[in-house]
């Protein structure tokens, strides 16, 4: 059933782009594939002293690019997104942020359903919120790549890392932030 819903969402998104071009909103299917390294009982997954405690992941629609490495994740975790993303976050007609928060659990891949990407959205910002962070806790995803592929990248999560379309590994993960 999830595959049918995913294909239907892609079809609707494709139809919307054909009919509206760049100026319309469209639907994407969100999928998350956490590894077994999420909230391990004894520190991080390599046996170190760092703890991987991700409470949730938040996706935000942005009108403009931001430098993900300069964002204050602590303020976002406190619910002060308006301060951190002031002027770049897309809002609905009711002045609510266009965001999609969700929880992650180890080895529990999920289809999160569809999400409407607004017409004025140029980027999606993905933020892993927890007790700490890594160089890949924040990802900036250009919406142009989403439209071109007709789907949103699958979010793979390991420790504090968010990886797009591929599993996160120690050696294959390209750092978003130095």
N, C-alpha and C positions, 0 to 999 in steps of 0.2 A: 504494500500500500504506500509506503514511504517513497519508493522508486516512482510510482505512478504520479504522486503528488509533486515530486521533484521534476519530472518530465513536463507535467502540466504547467508548473511555474516557469520553466524555461520557455515553453511555447508561448505563454501569455507575455512574458518579457520580450520575446522576439517579435511578437505581433505589435506590441506597444512601440518598440523602436522603429519598426517599419512604418507604422502609421504616424508617429509623432516626431521621429528623428531624435535630436539631442535634447529637445525642450520638454520632455515628459518624464514622469516618474516611471519606475519599473519594479518588478518583483524579482527577488533573488531567493534561492533556497540556502539556508544556513546549515552547515554540517560541522560537527566538532569531533575530533578523534584524539582524546587524551591518552597518553601512554600510561604505563604502570607507575611512572615517577610523578605522581601527584599526591601531595600530602602523605608522604611515607611516614610510618610510625617512628622511625629512628633517624632523624636528620634528613640530609639530602640523599640522593640515590647513589652517590659514590662513597657513602660512609663518612663524609665530612661533617663539619659542625653546623653548616648552614641548613636551615630548615626550609623546605619547599611547602609553603602553606598558602595555596591560592584559594581565596574565598570565592572569587567570581571573576568573570571576564566581562568587560563592557565594550560595546561597539558604538561609536559615535559617527554621525554623518557631518562632514565638514565642507564649507564653501571654499576654503583655501587650504593650502598646505601649511603644516606646522613642522617645526623641528622636533621630532619625537624624543630626541635625546635631551632636550631642554625642558620638557614638561615635568611638572611637580606631581608625581604619581601619588604622593601622600595626600595632597589636596583633593585629587580625584577620588581617592579612597574615602575621604571624609565627606564626599557628596558636594564638593565645591567646584564642580565642572564648569559652571558659569564663569567663575573667576579665571580658571586656567585656560579655558577655550573661548574666552570672550571675543566676540566679533567674528569668529570662524565657524562656530558650531551652527548647524542648520536647526531651525526651530519650526514647529508646526504653527498653524494659524492661531492656536491657543497658547503660543509662547512656550510650549513644552519642547525639551530637547529631543531631537530625533536620535534615539539611542536604543540599544538592545542589550540589556544585561542578562547573564546566565551563569549558572554554577557549573563547575566541572568536577568530575569524580574519576579516579583512576580506572583505566581500562573500560570506560563506559562511553563508547562512541554513540552519538545521538544525531538525529535529524531534528534540528531546532524549529523547523517550519519555514515559512516565508517571511520576508521583511521587505517593506516598500522602501526603495531608494528614491529620495526626492529629486525633482527636476534640477534643483540648484546644487545638488551634492556633487562635489568633485573628488572627494577622498572619504574613505572610511578609516577611522582610527580605532585600532584594537588595543586594549589595555588589560593586562593581567594584574589583578589587585590581590595582594597578599601581605605577608609579614616582611617580605623583602622583594627584590627585583633582580633582573639580570640584564644583559645587553639587548635581549630580545623580548623584554616584557611589554614593549610598546611597538606596534607595527603601523605604518602608514600605507594604506592600500589605495592606489589610484582607481577611481571608478571606471575610467576608460578601459582598463584591463578587464574589469568585470563585464562591461558591456560587450567588449570584443570577444570574450570567451563564452558569453551567454550564461555565466554562472559565477557565483562568489567562490573564492578559493576555500578549500577545506582547511579548517583551522586545526592544526596538530599542536598539542600542548605537552611539554615535558618540563618538569621543574617549574621555573618561572618563564620559560621560553614559549613564544608563540611562533610557529612556523607555518608557512603557507604552502599547501598542496603536497608537502613531503614531510615524512617523519622527522622529528628533531633528533639529531644525534650530536655527540660531542664534537665530531670531526666534520660533519656536513652542514652545520648551521652557520650561515653567513650572518654576522652580527649586524643588527640594525643600528646599534650605537657602539662606539669604540669603548 
